[in-house]
Amino acid sequence: MTLTFRAIAEDAPGPKWAGVFAEYWPSYRRWWRREGAAARPTYLECRAALETHLPEIIPIYDDLCAAAGGGDEAARFLSYWCPPRYLTGCSQAVWPGDEPLLVRNYDYDPEAFDAVILRSAWQGRAVMGLSDGLFGLVDGMNDAGLAVSLTFGGRQAVGEGFGVPIILRYILQTCETAEEAGRVLARVPSHMSYNVTVLDRARRYLTAYLAPDRVTLLTRTPVATNHQERVEWSSHARFTATVERERFLLQRLQLHPETRDRFIAAFLRPPLYSTAFDQGFGTLYTAAYRPAAGKMEVCWPGTQWVFQLDRFEEGTRTIVFPETHHAHGTGPAPAPQTP
């Protein structure tokens, strides 16, 4: 399997962003309309949700809607309000060394992945990260030295809230510290359960357990896989080996002090690295965020692509992935509903 990643820089929504959105929109639209367009909130409902919860980024939203062509369905999609349900895998951890470092694996369906590393300066805030829907982010970092990433929380509940990628975008557009990000995570509703880890340049960090049916829990844990305080979806936990991956990371943090490079390298090998690409849970990339240095390293076995926020270089990189094997665990796979 091969996948081509694109690195794109555009300070304000313009022809680059619009061109990629137009290319992806047919696939986005099919996913968004999977249960019928009437199953999704109306434009007025989407805008009201943004005005209530994320008002600071409405000017960006309006610019993106215009760049997308001004259509009703694209605007509803870009709001991320009550989208269709979707599942990811993923592992992430804060390194305990002398430099702030957040490392994460993104385990997802390669057919439903932007594969776009986007550097923007919307509203004057420089942000780079891996995009979702070309507005949201699955991980990223801003010019204040705040890094953030997500994992699926391992619960089936779905409720009224935003798709989590726009919550990450909002954090990076409006926050500078882990404490500020925690306040956002505590108040903004998420439509499914996710674990969000944030790390700032002063090495303050937290992990938030988001859920649509209970209050957000802010924790001081440096590790997140695919459950929250306990396993609540046993078949998904077995399939993704969430408990085993969490134990592996905690042991590395607590028992095996190691260099930054060795810590990153651990994410490129089992049990953290997965080749279950045909089941929607293969590791598509490893990202290492270094907030104090303003640097992001996107890694695959045998290669890496390094980005500097203040000297971002565009380009493409085609990655050849290992042969597909079964997922982390041995239990029956859940039915992932992915874009």
Stockholm file with secondary structure:
# STOCKHOLM 1.0

chainA/1-339         MTLTFRAIAEDAPGPKWAGVFAEYWPSYRRWWRREGAAARPTYLECRAALETHLPEIIPIYDDLCAAAGGGDEAARFLSYWCPPRYLTGCSQAVWPGDEPLLVRNYDYDPEAFDAVILRSAWQGRAVMGLSDGLFGLVDGMNDAGLAVSLTFGGRQAVGEGFGVPIILRYILQTCETAEEAGRVLARVPSHMSYNVTVLDRARRYLTAYLAPDRVTLLTRTPVATNHQERVEWSSHARFTATVERERFLLQRLQLHPETRDRFIAAFLRPPLYSTAFDQGFGTLYTAAYRPAAGKMEVCWPGTQWVFQLDRFEEGTRTIVFPETHHAHGTGPAPAPQTP
#=GR chainA/1-339 SS CEEEEEEEEESSSCHHHHHHHHHHHHHHHHHHTTTCGGGSCCHHHHHHHHHHHCGGGHHHHHHHHHHTTSCHHHHHHHHTBSCCCCCCCCEEEECCSSSCCEEEEEEECGGGCCCEEEEECGGGCCEEEEEETTTEEEEEEETTSEEEEEEECSCCCCCSSBCHHHHHHHHHHHCCSHHHHHHHHHHSCBSSCEEEEEEETTCCEEEEEECSSSCCEEECCSEECSCSSSCCCHHHHHHHTHHHHHHHHHHHHHHCCCCHHHHHHHTTSTTTCCCCGGGTCEEEEEEEEETTTTEEEEEETTEEEEEEGGGCCCEEEEEECCCCCCCSSSSCCCCCCCC
#=GC SS_cons         CEEEEEEEEESSSCHHHHHHHHHHHHHHHHHHTTTCGGGSCCHHHHHHHHHHHCGGGHHHHHHHHHHTTSCHHHHHHHHTBSCCCCCCCCEEEECCSSSCCEEEEEEECGGGCCCEEEEECGGGCCEEEEEETTTEEEEEEETTSEEEEEEECSCCCCCSSBCHHHHHHHHHHHCCSHHHHHHHHHHSCBSSCEEEEEEETTCCEEEEEECSSSCCEEECCSEECSCSSSCCCHHHHHHHTHHHHHHHHHHHHHHCCCCHHHHHHHTTSTTTCCCCGGGTCEEEEEEEEETTTTEEEEEETTEEEEEEGGGCCCEEEEEECCCCCCCSSSSCCCCCCCC
//
